[in-house]
């Protein structure tokens, strides 16, 4: 893989940046907002003119989605795993994937395999008396769902690791990574054919459960998206007068930039967030929704610069919380919020890393709602750095450092072991 550049591309000279949270956050917000406005105006355009370009583009997408709903069409693209494996995905399906930024992979795994993994996870936690020792949610955000427990802070079961290191998972991840522009100006920003192993939790929601769901939000960062040097470069077209050139599928500068330390963050660069279904789920049973418009990130980044937003406010974005999306500041975007279709155990669900998403509430859920969270996180300098922490967590059975320090599995003798890693797993942990 080509060595990462020293990021010596011309910086935005009039925009201050920080590599960790400023001590005086309100003052820093005012300073960076003023600098970004000045940068836009130096290009000969106003903030309102630049935002209007983005708003027009996003509004066209919202109207397309509304029209598709009116025709009774499924908003989420659906592609068969067999077509991904055979390289026979149609040009039309690829175009829809890039337009919507989300995907259901039908038959990613055999249904019985997924059901077996679900059963194995139950055996794993029960054999280690997890329910007797469960201390409650380790973070406030996922704790808000209301059912207890719904998100299991479990990372190292055989089922999860078998799915992460499987050939079928690697093929889908490589397919998704390839939708991104991963080379530019002689730099290879990531390797689309090699994923880092990003361990995440599981969700198990039983029949009859009541769940509050999760509000509309996104996960690629918070204030660091405006206030760190690498992200200012990643979003350069929004602030330098070339907004028409902004491409939500361009990975340039995203694979090295830091996030501010906080309780809600992701140290890795993910092209897509994702989960694999361990049960059948109907689309009205508290399922994932997204705003299937990758370009919406430009709207979110520019919206705080408009004059109706207080000078020390970024439309509610702050540290130690997820990036919120609200009716107050983003009503146009929320018009496009769309749920997944029905899925079966073994299907997988994916959404662009910048995508607004939520989980709908449910009362008296019908059927199980069980998933393993597994993203696409291609090998790159940022992910290689995080892999060192992942290796340590794997060896000791600890919770990975991106997650609350709960460490349930440290003493569980039947967790997945190093001898069980295949070549994909070893490469994903940076061991080969």
C-alpha positions as CSV (number, residue, x, y, z in Angstrom):
1,X,0.0,0.0,0.0
2,X,1.3,3.5,-0.9
3,X,2.6,5.4,2.1
4,X,0.3,8.0,3.5
5,X,1.3,11.5,2.4
6,X,2.3,14.1,5.0
7,X,-0.9,16.0,4.3
8,X,1.2,18.9,2.8
9,X,-1.6,19.8,0.5
10,X,-2.2,23.5,0.8
11,X,-4.2,24.0,4.0
12,X,-7.0,26.4,4.4
13,X,-4.8,29.3,5.8
14,X,-7.6,31.4,7.2
15,X,-9.3,28.5,9.1
16,X,-8.0,27.6,12.6
17,X,-7.9,24.0,13.6
18,X,-7.4,21.9,16.7
19,X,-6.4,18.3,17.1
20,X,-8.2,17.9,20.4
21,X,-11.2,19.6,22.0
22,X,-10.5,23.3,22.6
23,X,-10.6,24.4,26.2
24,X,-12.9,27.3,25.4
25,X,-15.3,25.5,23.1
26,X,-17.9,28.3,22.5
27,X,-15.1,30.7,21.5
28,X,-13.5,28.1,19.2
29,X,-16.9,27.6,17.5
30,X,-17.3,31.3,16.9
31,X,-13.8,31.5,15.6
32,X,-14.0,28.6,13.2
33,X,-17.5,29.7,11.9
34,X,-16.2,33.2,11.1
35,X,-13.1,31.8,9.4
36,X,-15.1,29.4,7.3
37,X,-17.5,32.1,6.2
38,X,-14.5,34.3,5.3
39,X,-13.0,31.4,3.3
40,X,-16.2,31.0,1.3
41,X,-16.6,34.7,0.7
42,X,-13.0,35.0,-0.5
43,X,-13.9,32.7,-3.3
44,X,-16.4,35.3,-4.6
45,X,-19.5,33.5,-3.3
46,X,-21.7,34.0,-0.3
47,X,-22.5,31.4,2.3
48,X,-26.1,31.6,1.2
49,X,-25.2,31.0,-2.4
50,X,-23.1,28.0,-1.6
51,X,-25.8,26.5,0.7
52,X,-28.4,27.1,-2.0
53,X,-26.4,24.9,-4.4
54,X,-26.4,22.1,-1.9
55,X,-30.0,22.6,-0.9
56,X,-31.2,22.4,-4.5
57,X,-29.3,19.1,-5.0
58,X,-30.6,17.6,-1.8
59,X,-34.2,18.8,-2.5
60,X,-34.1,17.1,-5.9
61,X,-33.2,13.8,-4.1
62,X,-35.9,14.3,-1.5
63,X,-38.5,14.8,-4.3
64,X,-37.2,11.7,-6.1
65,X,-37.7,9.6,-3.0
66,X,-41.2,11.0,-2.4
67,X,-42.1,10.1,-6.0
68,X,-40.7,6.6,-5.6
69,X,-42.7,6.1,-2.4
70,X,-45.8,7.3,-4.3
71,X,-45.2,4.6,-6.9
72,X,-44.9,2.0,-4.1
73,X,-41.3,1.4,-4.8
74,X,-38.8,0.1,-2.2
75,X,-36.5,3.0,-1.4
76,X,-33.6,0.9,-0.2
77,X,-31.6,-0.9,-3.0
78,X,-31.5,-4.7,-2.7
79,X,-28.8,-6.8,-4.3
80,X,-28.3,-10.5,-4.1
81,X,-25.1,-11.8,-2.6
82,X,-24.8,-14.3,-5.5
83,X,-24.5,-11.3,-7.9
84,X,-21.8,-9.7,-5.8
85,X,-19.9,-12.9,-5.6
86,X,-20.2,-13.5,-9.4
87,X,-19.5,-9.9,-10.4
88,X,-22.9,-9.7,-12.1
89,X,-24.4,-6.7,-10.3
90,X,-26.1,-4.7,-13.0
91,X,-25.1,-1.1,-13.9
92,X,-28.6,0.0,-12.8
93,X,-28.2,-1.6,-9.4
94,X,-24.8,0.0,-8.9
95,X,-26.1,3.4,-9.9
96,X,-29.0,3.1,-7.4
97,X,-26.6,2.1,-4.6
98,X,-24.5,5.2,-5.2
99,X,-27.5,7.4,-5.5
100,X,-29.1,6.1,-2.2
101,X,-25.9,5.2,-0.3
102,X,-27.5,2.2,1.4
103,X,-28.1,-1.4,0.5
104,X,-29.6,-4.7,1.6
105,X,-27.6,-7.8,0.6
106,X,-30.0,-10.7,0.3
107,X,-28.7,-14.1,1.2
108,X,-25.3,-12.7,2.4
109,X,-25.2,-15.8,4.6
110,X,-27.3,-18.9,4.6
111,X,-30.3,-18.4,6.8
112,X,-29.6,-21.4,8.9
113,X,-26.1,-20.3,9.5
114,X,-27.4,-17.0,10.8
115,X,-29.9,-18.7,13.1
116,X,-27.2,-21.0,14.3
117,X,-25.0,-18.0,15.1
118,X,-27.9,-16.4,17.0
119,X,-28.3,-19.6,19.1
120,X,-24.5,-19.8,19.7
121,X,-24.5,-16.3,21.0
122,X,-27.2,-17.2,23.5
123,X,-25.3,-20.2,24.6
124,X,-22.2,-18.1,24.9
125,X,-23.7,-15.4,27.2
126,X,-25.7,-17.9,29.2
127,X,-22.8,-20.2,29.9
128,X,-21.0,-17.2,31.3
129,X,-23.9,-16.0,33.4
130,X,-24.1,-12.7,31.5
131,X,-27.6,-11.9,32.6
132,X,-26.8,-12.4,36.3
133,X,-23.8,-10.1,36.0
134,X,-25.1,-7.5,33.6
135,X,-24.7,-4.0,35.1
136,X,-26.9,-2.0,32.7
137,X,-26.0,0.0,29.6
138,X,-22.5,1.3,29.5
139,X,-23.3,4.4,27.5
140,X,-26.2,6.9,27.6
141,X,-27.0,6.8,23.9
142,X,-27.7,3.1,23.5
143,X,-29.1,3.0,27.1
144,X,-31.9,5.2,25.8
145,X,-33.5,2.4,23.9
146,X,-35.3,1.3,27.0
147,X,-35.3,-2.5,26.8
148,X,-32.8,-4.2,29.1
149,X,-30.6,-5.4,27.7
150,X,-31.0,-4.7,24.0
151,X,-27.5,-3.9,23.1
152,X,-25.2,-6.6,24.4
153,X,-21.6,-5.4,25.1
154,X,-20.2,-8.6,23.7
155,X,-17.4,-8.6,21.1
156,X,-15.5,-11.9,21.0
157,X,-17.9,-14.7,20.6
158,X,-17.1,-17.4,18.0
159,X,-20.2,-16.4,16.1
160,X,-19.2,-12.7,15.7
161,X,-15.6,-13.6,14.8
162,X,-16.6,-16.3,12.3
163,X,-18.8,-13.8,10.5
164,X,-16.1,-11.0,10.6
165,X,-13.4,-13.2,9.1
166,X,-15.6,-15.1,6.6
167,X,-14.9,-15.0,2.9
168,X,-18.5,-14.0,2.2
169,X,-18.1,-10.9,4.5
170,X,-14.8,-10.0,2.8
171,X,-16.4,-10.1,-0.6
172,X,-19.2,-7.8,0.3
173,X,-16.9,-5.4,2.1
174,X,-14.6,-5.2,-0.9
175,X,-17.6,-4.6,-3.1
176,X,-18.8,-1.8,-0.9
177,X,-15.3,-0.3,-0.5
178,X,-14.9,-0.2,-4.3
179,X,-17.8,2.2,-4.6
180,X,-15.6,4.9,-3.1
181,X,-12.9,6.9,-4.9
182,X,-9.9,5.6,-3.0
183,X,-7.0,7.0,-5.1
184,X,-6.4,10.6,-6.1
185,X,-3.3,12.8,-6.8
186,X,-1.1,9.7,-6.7
187,X,-2.2,8.8,-3.2
188,X,-3.9,5.5,-2.4
189,X,-6.1,6.5,0.6
190,X,-7.1,3.0,1.5
191,X,-6.9,-0.6,0.3
192,X,-10.4,-1.6,-0.9
193,X,-9.6,-5.3,-0.9
194,X,-8.4,-5.6,2.7
195,X,-10.6,-4.7,5.7
196,X,-9.6,-4.0,9.2
197,X,-11.4,-6.0,11.8
198,X,-13.6,-3.5,13.6
199,X,-15.3,-5.3,16.6
200,X,-18.7,-4.0,17.6
201,X,-21.6,-5.3,19.7
202,X,-24.8,-7.3,19.1
203,X,-28.4,-6.4,19.5
204,X,-31.1,-8.9,20.7
205,X,-34.6,-7.6,21.1
206,X,-37.1,-10.3,22.1
207,X,-40.8,-10.7,21.0
208,X,-43.1,-8.5,23.0
209,X,-40.3,-5.9,23.8
210,X,-40.9,-2.2,24.0
211,X,-38.1,-0.1,22.6
212,X,-37.7,3.6,22.4
213,X,-35.5,3.3,19.3
214,X,-32.7,5.8,18.5
215,X,-33.1,9.3,17.3
216,X,-31.9,10.6,14.0
217,X,-28.1,11.1,14.0
218,X,-24.9,10.3,12.2
219,X,-21.6,8.9,13.4
220,X,-18.5,10.1,11.4
221,X,-17.6,12.7,14.0
222,X,-18.9,15.8,15.7
223,X,-17.1,19.2,16.0
224,X,-13.9,17.6,14.6
225,X,-15.6,17.6,11.2
226,X,-15.3,21.4,11.1
227,X,-12.4,21.9,13.5
228,X,-9.6,19.5,12.5
229,X,-7.2,20.1,9.6
230,X,-7.7,16.7,7.9
231,X,-11.5,17.1,7.8
232,X,-11.3,20.7,6.6
233,X,-9.4,19.2,3.7
234,X,-11.8,16.4,3.2
235,X,-14.7,18.9,3.0
236,X,-12.6,21.5,1.1
237,X,-15.0,21.9,-1.8
238,X,-17.7,23.1,0.6
239,X,-15.7,26.0,1.7
240,X,-13.4,27.1,-1.2
241,X,-15.9,28.1,-3.9
242,X,-16.0,24.7,-5.7
243,X,-19.1,23.2,-3.9
244,X,-20.3,21.7,-7.2
245,X,-17.2,19.4,-7.0
246,X,-18.1,17.9,-3.6
247,X,-18.2,14.1,-3.8
248,X,-19.5,12.2,-0.8
249,X,-17.7,9.1,-2.2
250,X,-14.2,10.7,-2.2
251,X,-12.1,9.3,0.6
252,X,-9.3,11.9,0.3
253,X,-7.9,13.0,3.7
254,X,-10.6,11.0,5.6
255,X,-8.2,8.1,6.4
256,X,-5.7,10.0,8.6
257,X,-7.7,12.6,10.4
258,X,-8.4,12.2,14.1
259,X,-11.6,12.5,16.1
260,X,-11.8,14.3,19.3
261,X,-11.6,11.9,22.2
262,X,-15.1,11.3,23.7
263,X,-17.5,8.7,24.9
264,X,-19.2,8.5,21.5
265,X,-16.8,8.2,18.7
266,X,-15.3,5.8,16.1
267,X,-11.6,5.7,15.8
268,X,-11.8,3.8,12.5
269,X,-12.7,5.0,9.0
270,X,-15.7,3.1,7.8
271,X,-16.9,3.3,4.2
272,X,-20.2,1.7,5.3
273,X,-21.7,1.0,8.6
274,X,-23.5,-2.3,8.7
275,X,-25.2,-5.2,10.4
276,X,-26.0,-8.8,9.7
277,X,-29.5,-10.1,10.5
278,X,-29.6,-13.0,13.0
279,X,-33.4,-13.2,12.8
280,X,-36.2,-12.4,10.4
281,X,-37.5,-8.8,10.8
282,X,-40.5,-7.1,9.3
283,X,-40.1,-3.5,8.3
284,X,-42.6,-2.1,10.8
285,X,-40.9,-3.7,13.9
286,X,-38.6,-1.0,15.1
287,X,-36.1,-1.2,12.3
288,X,-33.3,0.9,10.9
289,X,-34.2,4.1,8.9
290,X,-31.9,6.3,6.9
291,X,-32.0,9.5,5.0
292,X,-30.8,7.8,1.8
293,X,-29.0,10.9,0.4
294,X,-25.2,10.8,0.6
295,X,-25.0,14.4,-0.4
296,X,-26.9,15.4,2.8
297,X,-23.6,15.7,4.6
298,X,-22.8,18.9,2.7
299,X,-26.1,20.3,3.9
300,X,-25.3,19.4,7.5
301,X,-21.8,20.9,7.2
302,X,-22.9,24.2,5.8
303,X,-26.2,24.7,7.8
304,X,-24.5,26.1,10.9
305,X,-23.0,28.9,8.9
306,X,-26.3,30.5,8.0
307,X,-27.3,33.6,10.0
308,X,-30.3,32.1,11.9
309,X,-28.0,29.8,13.9
310,X,-26.4,31.3,17.1
311,X,-22.7,32.1,16.7
312,X,-21.6,29.5,19.4
313,X,-23.9,26.8,18.1
314,X,-23.4,24.2,15.4
315,X,-27.0,23.1,15.1
316,X,-26.7,21.2,18.3
317,X,-23.5,19.3,17.4
318,X,-21.1,19.1,20.4
319,X,-18.5,16.8,21.9
320,X,-19.3,13.5,23.8
321,X,-22.6,13.1,21.9
322,X,-23.6,11.8,18.5
323,X,-24.2,14.3,15.7
324,X,-27.9,15.1,16.0
325,X,-30.3,15.8,13.1
326,X,-33.5,17.6,14.0
327,X,-36.7,19.1,12.8
328,X,-35.5,22.5,14.0
329,X,-32.5,22.7,11.7
330,X,-32.9,20.0,9.1
331,X,-36.6,19.5,8.3
332,X,-36.0,19.0,4.6
333,X,-33.7,16.1,5.2
334,X,-36.1,14.3,7.5
335,X,-38.7,14.2,4.8
336,X,-36.7,11.5,3.2
337,X,-36.3,9.2,6.2
338,X,-36.9,5.7,4.9
339,X,-36.9,2.3,6.6
340,X,-35.4,-0.9,5.4
341,X,-37.6,-3.6,3.7
342,X,-38.3,-6.9,5.4
343,X,-35.1,-8.8,6.0
344,X,-34.5,-12.5,6.7
345,X,-31.8,-14.0,8.9
346,X,-28.6,-14.0,6.9
347,X,-29.3,-10.8,5.0
348,X,-27.0,-7.8,5.7
349,X,-27.8,-4.1,5.8
350,X,-25.3,-1.3,4.9
351,X,-25.4,2.5,4.9
352,X,-22.8,5.1,3.9
353,X,-20.7,6.3,6.9
354,X,-22.0,9.9,6.6
355,X,-25.6,8.8,6.4
356,X,-28.3,10.1,8.8
357,X,-30.0,7.1,10.4
358,X,-32.3,6.2,13.3
359,X,-34.0,3.1,14.7
360,X,-37.8,3.4,15.0
361,X,-39.5,2.8,18.3
362,X,-41.6,-0.3,18.7
363,X,-44.2,-1.5,21.2
364,X,-44.9,-5.2,21.7
365,X,-42.5,-6.3,19.0
366,X,-43.6,-9.2,16.9
367,X,-40.7,-11.7,16.5
368,X,-37.1,-11.3,17.4
369,X,-34.9,-8.3,16.3
370,X,-31.3,-9.6,16.4
371,X,-28.3,-8.3,14.6
372,X,-24.4,-8.4,14.6
373,X,-22.9,-5.0,13.9
374,X,-20.1,-5.5,11.3
375,X,-19.0,-2.5,9.1
376,X,-16.8,-2.1,6.1
377,X,-13.6,-0.5,7.4
378,X,-10.8,-0.8,4.8
379,X,-7.1,-1.0,5.7
380,X,-5.7,2.6,5.9
381,X,-3.4,4.5,8.3
382,X,-6.2,5.4,10.6
383,X,-7.5,1.9,10.8
384,X,-4.0,0.4,11.1
385,X,-3.4,2.6,14.2
386,X,-6.7,1.5,15.8
387,X,-5.9,-2.2,15.0
388,X,-3.2,-2.1,17.8
389,X,-5.9,-1.4,20.4
390,X,-8.2,-4.0,18.8
391,X,-5.4,-6.7,19.1
392,X,-4.9,-5.9,22.7
393,X,-8.7,-6.1,23.4
394,X,-8.9,-9.4,21.5
395,X,-6.0,-11.0,23.4
396,X,-7.4,-10.1,26.8
397,X,-11.2,-10.4,26.0
398,X,-11.6,-6.7,26.8
399,X,-14.1,-4.2,25.4
400,X,-12.4,-2.3,22.5
401,X,-11.4,1.2,23.3
402,X,-14.1,2.8,21.2
403,X,-16.7,1.4,23.6
404,X,-17.5,1.6,27.3
405,X,-14.9,-0.2,29.4
406,X,-17.2,-3.0,30.6
407,X,-14.9,-6.0,29.9
408,X,-17.4,-8.8,30.5
409,X,-15.5,-11.3,28.5
410,X,-12.1,-11.2,30.1
411,X,-12.7,-14.3,32.2
412,X,-14.8,-16.1,29.6
413,X,-12.8,-19.2,28.6
414,X,-15.0,-20.0,25.6
415,X,-14.4,-16.8,23.7
416,X,-12.9,-16.9,20.3
417,X,-9.1,-17.6,20.4
418,X,-6.1,-16.6,18.3
419,X,-5.7,-20.2,17.1
420,X,-9.1,-19.9,15.4
421,X,-8.1,-16.9,13.2
422,X,-7.9,-17.6,9.5
423,X,-5.8,-15.5,7.1
424,X,-8.5,-12.9,6.7
425,X,-8.9,-12.5,10.5
426,X,-5.1,-12.2,10.9
427,X,-4.8,-9.5,8.2
428,X,-7.8,-7.7,9.7
429,X,-6.0,-7.5,13.0
430,X,-2.7,-6.5,11.5
431,X,-1.0,-9.8,12.4
432,X,0.1,-10.6,8.8
